[in-house]
Amino acid sequence: MPNPQNLRPKPFTSENQPVNRGRKKGTPNRATVFKRWLETKISVEDPTNDKKKVTVTLLEAAALGQIKSATEGNTNAWKEIQDTLHGKQTDTLNINVGELTDEQLQALASGKS
């Protein structure tokens, strides 16, 4: 049984309510703000059409910048593109060995999978 002297009162009672704390109702969160700004249209040079100007969203312009950086040798940019397209690669392999036959286990143990 807990010691009554060690018990703390509940932080939010009917008299102690969090009034006017936190973000105001109707205030957008960061994701909403980013989505709104990334939909903004800007004019950029089209890399496929003799540097003719085209109108794209900021999100598309950022993707073009990432691709340009990757083609100029930035391996981190290339890795981010690959992770976006194919998902991050993991170093682990989950195998339920209870479902494998003896031959399959032997092949795994010998490195011939």
Residue, then its C-alpha position, 0 to 999 in steps of 0.5 A: m500500500p502506498n504511503p499517503q505522505n508520498l502521494r502527490p496531488k493530481p496536476f489537473t483538478s477541476e480548479n486547476q485547468p490548462v486555460n490559454r496554454g499551448r497553441k491557439k485553436g486554428t493555428p496550423n502546425r509545422a507540417t501544414v505550413f511547410k506543405r503550403w509553402l512547398e506548393t508555391k510556384i516558382s520559375v526555374e530553368d528546365p534542364t531538359n529543354d535548353k534552359k528554357k524557363v518553366t514553372v514548378t512548385l518549390l517541392e519540384a524545384a528542391a527535387l531538381g536541385q537534389i538530382k543536380s547535386a547527385t549528378e555532380g558527385n554528391t553521394n549523400a544526395w544520391k543516397e537520399i534519392q535512393d532512400t526516397l525511391h526504394g526505402k532505407q536499406t537495413d543491415t539485418l535479415n529476419i529469418n524464421v529458421g523453424e520454417l526452413t528445411d535441413e537442406q536450407l539451413q545447411a545452405l545458409a550455414s555454408g554461405k550458399s543461399 
